[in-house]
């Protein structure tokens, strides 16, 4: 039997950690086999600041993904973000020993390895070296140099740099969780793979991924990555502003933002009010939705203006660098009501919300095709490209070995081995009970139940 190429992506975010297992189906689409999600503890603004808590959150997400899929995870591709990420443009060249030979992959690898040796600031490390246009013997604008002749091979590169200690901390958390790290990908690049079409990348597009702790930006033009940036603000600062502005607890602020929040204050009438339970017998609080959206609006404008500065720094105003396809919004923050209209108003660029469903198989769960999971889907796609066998099926390794010998023994009982038979029977009963229990818990913990539990939990704690 041919081995399946099972891929695993791990999105270590500020608000949630998602482990996603997937494979390509016969139509070349991504089939999601299992998803595990846990609350992210120990990560602030995309950077690990508590190793122990992060390990626990990763293990919880991995366990849930394994239970949902029936696969055992061996290694993962991880997304990296955080305020320590910066990018730079760099040009480099190599002189080939034999210009009579055609240029091959080895020459490009040699050129990329040369860029990896660049001297960085103390404590920094190169994460990605992404070639842009190539130049052969002075002939410029070559996108694919393989197969061509030439003595001097030159290229401009987009180099993504991060803090070495932050990258190592992520690696340490993963290894301590009992799995291997098979690759690191910049989160905006993973999100871009999941939600952008090739046409958009050709025309010129800015992907804005609004997460919990950071807002990531990736700009493409002519099918090539041109600029990346990580802005250290996300949905969490909006929640903090609501918490302070309305004098309520964080859980209530988050729920208000998700259920009633809008980025456009004009939408709400003055008499629209939501009542929030008071703490420990105190009077309920009444909050005007107009005031709520004013608080959200102020912070979202600040985030979008910061991103727009980065888009201008790339040179969007130059006619040759114009981003014809405009902006694509994704991440949890893209689900905020009227954010699309606000972004269009501030930037004057066409905007759409990016869903990762273009690459997903038709029978995928609706929740997975939400902008919330764009990065995780992109990381799984990245893992598939690596052609790693990142997970193995649990059933084939464990179940058949145990069940078949037991059946044979029960068919031919031998008097001398009565004790052993009874022991086997007990083991089988225990196994059946644990299977029934795990099935029951799986059935019980359906998405709808989890959603209801969360609301009950929130209401209990709020009161």
Secondary structure, 3 states (H helix, E strand, C coil): CCCCCCEEEEEECCCEEEEEEEEECCCCCEEEEEEEEEECCCEECCEECCHHHHHHHHHHHHHHHHHHHCEEECEEEEEECCCCCEEEEEEEEEECCCCCCCCCHHHHHHHHHHHHCCCCCCCEEEEEEEEEEEEECCEEEECCCCCCCCCEEEEEEEEEEEEHHHHHHHHHHHHHCCCEEEEEEEHHHHHHHHHCCHHHHHHCEEEEEECCCCEEEEEEECCEEEEEEEECCCHHHHHHHHHHHHCCCHHHHHHHHHHHCECCHHHCCCCCEEEECCCCCCCCEEEEHHHHHHHHHHHHHHHHHHHHHHHHHHCCCCHHHCCCCCEEEECHHHHCECHHHHHHHHHCCCEEECCHHHCECCCCCCCCCCHHHHHHHHHHHHHHHCCCCCEEEHHHHHHHHHHHHHHHHHHCCCHHHHHHHHHHHHHHHHHHHHHHHHHHHHHHCCHHHHHHHHHHHHHHHHC
